Amino acid sequence: MRRELGIEAFGCNVWIAEREGDELIGEHDESDEGHEELYIVMLGHAAFRVDGEEVDAPAETVVFVRPGTSRIAVARTPNTRILAVGAQPGQAFRATRWEQRYAD
C-alpha cells in the first residue's frame, strides 16, 4: 500500500483474512527495526495477542504497540481487514528489510 500510494513518511499495509482463523499479523516484536505500530481493524473482527495478553478487536478497534512488544493477530470473522501503520520514533522513515523482501 505504501509504495502504491507513494507514502514516504511511515510504513503502511492492509492485511486481509478471507477466513475465520486466518493469521492477519504474523508474530513479531519489531525489536530489530524499532517501529511503533498502530493497527486499526477496519472491517470484521480480530483477536490480538500483545505480550501474551489477549485483546478482542472488533471493527473500529485501535491497537497500539511499542517496539520490543510481541504481537500477533488472527481473524475472528471472514473478510477481516486491518490497516497497519508504523515507523521508528524520532527517525526519518526508511523501508525495512521485510518490505524490500515482499516488494519484488
N, C-alpha and C positions, 0 to 999 in steps of 0.2 A: 504494500500500500504506500509506504513512504516513497519508494522510488517512482511508482506510477504517478504520484501527485507532485513529486519534486520537493518533498519536505526535507529540510536540511538541519533544523534546529533540534530535533528529537527523533527517536525511533518510534515506529508506529506500525502495528499489524492488526489485522482482523482474523480471528480464529473461528471456524465454523465446524460444529459437530453435527453430522447428519443423523446420528442415532443416540439414544439414551445410553450412557455408559462410555461413550467415546471420550478419549482424553483431549482436552482443549489446550491446556497449557502443560507442557512437559515439566517434570520435576526438575527444578534448578534453584540456585540461590544468588546468582549474579555476583558472587564474591570475586570472580575473575574480571568482570567488566565494571563493577561498582555502580550499576544502574539502579536507580529508584524506578519502580514500575507502578503504574496506575492501570487497573483493569476495570472496565465498565461492561456489565452484562447488558447488551443492547436488546436481545431477544431470547426468550426461553428461560432456562433455569440451570444454574451450575452449582457444583459443590467444590469449594476451595479447601485445601489443607495448607495452612500457613504456620510453619514451625510446629507441626503436629496438631494444631488446633483447627477443628472443622469450622468453616464459615459457609452458611447457607446463603446462596446468592441468586435470588430470582431476578427477573428483568428489572433494570434500572438500579441495581446494586453497584456500588463502587467499592473496590478493594485496593488499598494502597500498601505496597510492600517495599521495605528498605533493603539495600544491598546486604548480602550475607544471611538473609532470611529465606529459608526453604519454602517453596510454594509449588503447588500443582492444582489443576482444575479439571473436573470431569463433568460432562453434560448430564443433567438430571432429566432433560426432555429432549426430544429430537429437534433439530434445527436451531440449537442454541448458538448464539453469536456473541463473541467477546471482542471488544476493542482494547488493545494493549498499547500503552504509551510509556516510553521510558527514556532516561538519559542519566548521565553521571552528574551529580550535583557539583556546581561550580566549574564545570569544564565545557569547552566547546564540543558539540556532538561530533562523533565520528562513527561510521558504520562498524559494527562488530564483526568478528571472525564468523560468528554464526550467520549473520545476514549475508556476508560475502559467499559463504558456502551454499546457501539456498538460492542465491540470486541467479545463478547460472542455469 
